[in-house]
Amino acid sequence: MATEVTLQTEIRCPHCGVQLQETMPTNACIWYWQCPRCQALVTPKKGDCCVYCSYATMPCPPVQAAAPCCDD
């Protein structure tokens, strides 16, 4: 049975609080995200594989599917 993966998420800048709707890629981990409002370069929290797992409403597609992520 395949796990349904959600690609739409809302990411929040930990510096200024701006929230944006984004579509997560299925073929790459996003280790850096630049906030369009404050220009901060955001990186994952320790133990997380990508910025979506740290700062978005949905974890990245590999984590949702219980598959190995980019850094595994």
VEXPA-222143 format. One record per residue: residue in one letter; residue number from 1; x, y, z of N, C-alpha, C in turn; chain. Coordinates in nm, 4 decimals, m for minus. Each point is the difference from the previous one (the first is absolute). Example, Ala and Ser with C-alpha at 12.3 -4.5 7.8 and 13.67 -1.06 7.14 Angstrom:
2
{'A' 1 {1.3190 m0.5690 0.7800} {m0.0890 0.1190 0.0000} {0.0900 0.1200 0.0000} 'A'}
{'S' 2 {m0.0350 0.1050 m0.0720} {0.0820 0.1190 0.0060} {m0.0770 0.1090 0.0730} 'A'}
This chain:
72
{'M' 1 {0.0849 m0.1187 0.0000} {m0.0849 0.1187 0.0000} {0.0891 0.1246 0.0000} 'A'}
{'A' 2 {m0.0209 0.0877 m0.0954} {0.0800 0.1224 m0.0126} {m0.0500 0.1063 0.0977} 'A'}
{'T' 3 {0.0943 0.0736 0.0546} {m0.0329 0.1096 0.0892} {m0.0224 0.1252 m0.0828} 'A'}
{'E' 4 {m0.1106 0.0692 0.0239} {m0.0261 0.1233 m0.0738} {0.0884 0.1113 0.0558} 'A'}
{'V' 5 {0.0674 0.0692 m0.0898} {0.0928 0.1065 0.0380} {m0.0608 0.1341 m0.0392} 'A'}
{'T' 6 {0.0039 0.0942 0.0918} {m0.0476 0.1353 m0.0250} {0.1179 0.0878 m0.0385} 'A'}
{'L' 7 {m0.0092 0.0648 m0.1152} {0.1091 0.0864 m0.0459} {m0.0212 0.1467 0.0381} 'A'}
{'Q' 8 {m0.1236 0.0393 0.0274} {m0.0283 0.1380 0.0379} {0.0230 0.0179 0.1493} 'A'}
{'T' 9 {0.0679 0.1069 0.0348} {0.0271 0.0284 0.1405} {0.0083 0.1496 0.0210} 'A'}
{'E' 10 {m0.0030 0.0416 0.1234} {0.0201 0.1403 0.0357} {0.1275 0.0063 0.0826} 'A'}
{'I' 11 {0.0966 0.0750 m0.0489} {0.1274 0.0145 0.0705} {0.0015 0.1362 0.0700} 'A'}
{'R' 12 {0.0582 0.0012 0.1202} {0.0027 0.1219 0.0824} {0.1441 0.0371 0.0309} 'A'}
{'C' 13 {0.0344 0.1256 m0.0241} {0.1342 0.0478 0.0319} {0.0135 0.0128 0.1517} 'A'}
{'P' 14 {0.1014 m0.0637 0.0585} {0.0178 0.0091 0.1449} {0.0523 0.1367 0.0454} 'A'}
{'H' 15 {0.0418 0.0839 m0.0929} {0.0554 0.1309 0.0345} {m0.1062 0.1104 0.0000} 'A'}
{'C' 16 {m0.0818 0.0056 m0.1063} {m0.0976 0.1090 m0.0098} {m0.1447 m0.0473 0.0050} 'A'}
{'G' 17 {m0.0219 m0.1306 m0.0096} {m0.1340 m0.0546 0.0125} {m0.0827 m0.0051 m0.1275} 'A'}
{'V' 18 {0.0539 0.0458 m0.1130} {m0.0769 m0.0062 m0.1246} {m0.0340 m0.1461 m0.0312} 'A'}
{'Q' 19 {m0.1212 m0.0238 m0.0512} {m0.0437 m0.1341 m0.0357} {m0.0350 m0.0023 m0.1477} 'A'}
{'L' 20 {0.0490 m0.1018 m0.0710} {m0.0225 m0.0115 m0.1433} {m0.0427 m0.1404 m0.0375} 'A'}
{'Q' 21 {m0.0917 m0.0103 m0.0954} {m0.0381 m0.1285 m0.0567} {0.1061 m0.0398 m0.1022} 'A'}
{'E' 22 {0.0458 m0.1247 0.0060} {0.0999 m0.0492 m0.0940} {m0.0320 m0.1434 m0.0386} 'A'}
{'T' 23 {0.0542 m0.0405 m0.1137} {m0.0066 m0.1383 m0.0436} {0.1377 m0.0612 0.0229} 'A'}
{'M' 24 {0.0048 m0.1057 0.0796} {0.1278 m0.0640 0.0299} {0.0443 m0.0858 m0.1176} 'A'}
{'P' 25 {0.1292 m0.0008 m0.0302} {0.0491 m0.0877 m0.1064} {0.0033 m0.1450 0.0478} 'A'}
{'T' 26 {m0.0121 m0.0908 m0.0948} {0.0073 m0.1424 0.0350} {0.1363 m0.0582 m0.0320} 'A'}
{'N' 27 {0.0846 0.0783 m0.0672} {0.1286 m0.0530 m0.0461} {0.1210 0.0673 0.0651} 'A'}
{'A' 28 {m0.0219 0.0792 0.1046} {0.1121 0.0684 0.0650} {m0.0389 0.0434 0.1405} 'A'}
{'C' 29 {0.0966 m0.0029 0.0909} {m0.0205 0.0573 0.1329} {0.0378 0.1475 m0.0056} 'A'}
{'I' 30 {m0.0708 0.0792 0.0743} {0.0280 0.1435 0.0031} {0.0678 0.0301 0.1334} 'A'}
{'W' 31 {0.1311 0.0191 m0.0065} {0.0778 0.0271 0.1217} {0.0094 0.1487 0.0294} 'A'}
{'Y' 32 {m0.0264 0.0838 m0.0995} {0.0051 0.1460 0.0174} {m0.1252 0.0601 m0.0613} 'A'}
{'W' 33 {m0.0578 0.0958 0.0693} {m0.1167 0.0714 m0.0501} {0.0199 0.1463 0.0364} 'A'}
{'Q' 34 {m0.0101 0.0893 m0.0977} {0.0168 0.1422 0.0278} {m0.1372 0.0645 0.0100} 'A'}
{'C' 35 {m0.0245 0.0632 0.1127} {m0.1272 0.0668 0.0240} {m0.0134 0.1190 m0.0956} 'A'}
{'P' 36 {m0.1109 0.0080 m0.0718} {m0.0178 0.1119 m0.0929} {m0.0255 0.1342 0.0698} 'A'}
{'R' 37 {m0.0411 m0.0035 0.1271} {m0.0257 0.1252 0.0713} {0.1266 0.0544 0.0652} 'A'}
{'C' 38 {0.0634 m0.0782 0.0874} {0.1140 0.0511 0.0771} {0.1347 m0.0426 m0.0574} 'A'}
{'Q' 39 {m0.0015 m0.0847 m0.1017} {0.1202 m0.0487 m0.0683} {0.0876 m0.0919 0.0850} 'A'}
{'A' 40 {m0.0493 m0.0447 0.1148} {0.0769 m0.0930 0.0839} {0.0187 m0.1319 m0.0740} 'A'}
{'L' 41 {0.1161 m0.0606 0.0129} {0.0271 m0.1307 m0.0565} {m0.0291 m0.1027 0.1093} 'A'}
{'V' 42 {m0.1052 m0.0767 m0.0201} {m0.0490 m0.0950 0.0997} {0.0571 m0.1387 m0.0298} 'A'}
{'T' 43 {0.0442 m0.0678 0.1048} {0.0510 m0.1367 m0.0120} {m0.0794 m0.0902 0.0947} 'A'}
{'P' 44 {0.0023 m0.1314 m0.0204} {m0.0758 m0.0913 0.0866} {0.0479 0.0041 0.1450} 'A'}
{'K' 45 {m0.0921 m0.0291 0.0900} {0.0364 m0.0168 0.1403} {0.0807 m0.1284 0.0133} 'A'}
{'K' 46 {0.0823 m0.0075 0.1031} {0.0814 m0.1194 0.0254} {m0.0919 m0.1220 0.0094} 'A'}
{'G' 47 {0.0338 m0.1027 m0.0749} {m0.0781 m0.1228 0.0001} {m0.1033 m0.0087 m0.1108} 'A'}
{'D' 48 {m0.0294 0.1102 m0.0664} {m0.0940 0.0000 m0.1116} {0.0765 m0.0081 m0.1314} 'A'}
{'C' 49 {m0.0625 m0.0596 m0.1003} {0.0702 m0.0207 m0.1270} {m0.0115 0.1188 m0.0949} 'A'}
{'C' 50 {m0.0988 0.0872 0.0204} {m0.0174 0.1124 m0.0931} {m0.0803 0.1115 0.0669} 'A'}
{'V' 51 {m0.0082 0.1145 m0.0661} {m0.0719 0.1141 0.0575} {m0.1492 m0.0284 0.0132} 'A'}
{'Y' 52 {m0.0560 m0.0843 m0.0880} {m0.1427 m0.0313 0.0115} {m0.0289 m0.0792 0.1264} 'A'}
{'C' 53 {0.0879 m0.0921 0.0349} {m0.0201 m0.0770 0.1229} {0.0114 0.0894 0.1238} 'A'}
{'S' 54 {0.0746 0.1092 m0.0105} {0.0185 0.0907 0.1133} {m0.1039 0.1113 0.0084} 'A'}
{'Y' 55 {m0.0404 0.0557 m0.1137} {m0.0772 0.1248 0.0031} {m0.1302 m0.0011 m0.0786} 'A'}
{'A' 56 {m0.0425 m0.1141 m0.0508} {m0.1221 m0.0044 m0.0804} {m0.1095 m0.0791 0.0701} 'A'}
{'T' 57 {m0.1211 0.0123 m0.0513} {m0.1137 m0.0709 0.0581} {m0.0001 m0.1476 m0.0348} 'A'}
{'M' 58 {0.0733 m0.0387 m0.1042} {0.0127 m0.1402 m0.0399} {0.1478 m0.0338 m0.0105} 'A'}
{'P' 59 {0.0418 m0.1186 0.0450} {0.1394 m0.0403 m0.0209} {0.0237 m0.0287 m0.1481} 'A'}
{'C' 60 {0.1246 m0.0143 m0.0383} {0.0356 m0.0240 m0.1400} {m0.0585 m0.1320 m0.0504} 'A'}
{'P' 61 {m0.0154 m0.0147 m0.1319} {m0.0596 m0.1219 m0.0560} {0.0650 m0.1315 0.0442} 'A'}
{'P' 62 {0.1334 m0.0131 0.0037} {0.0556 m0.1279 0.0467} {m0.0381 m0.0335 0.1444} 'A'}
{'V' 63 {m0.0025 0.0986 0.0866} {m0.0384 m0.0254 0.1400} {m0.1470 m0.0394 0.0077} 'A'}
{'Q' 64 {m0.0866 0.0663 m0.0781} {m0.1407 m0.0369 m0.0016} {m0.0193 m0.1451 m0.0442} 'A'}
{'A' 65 {0.0806 m0.0435 m0.0960} {m0.0113 m0.1349 m0.0550} {0.0788 m0.1040 0.0800} 'A'}
{'A' 66 {0.0601 0.0433 0.1126} {0.0811 m0.0878 0.0840} {0.1138 m0.0631 m0.0807} 'A'}
{'A' 67 {0.0567 0.0796 m0.0893} {0.1125 m0.0446 m0.0825} {0.1263 0.0699 0.0478} 'A'}
{'P' 68 {0.1162 m0.0502 m0.0380} {0.1240 0.0688 0.0363} {0.0024 0.1397 m0.0602} 'A'}
{'C' 69 {0.0485 0.0941 0.0772} {0.0105 0.1376 m0.0476} {0.1399 0.0223 m0.0559} 'A'}
{'C' 70 {0.0245 0.1200 m0.0454} {0.1234 0.0323 m0.0717} {0.1272 m0.0237 0.0803} 'A'}
{'D' 71 {m0.0043 0.0219 0.1303} {0.1232 m0.0115 0.0770} {0.0190 m0.1393 0.0598} 'A'}
{'D' 72 {m0.0883 m0.0932 m0.0303} {0.0132 m0.1371 0.0526} {0.0887 m0.0847 m0.0882} 'A'}
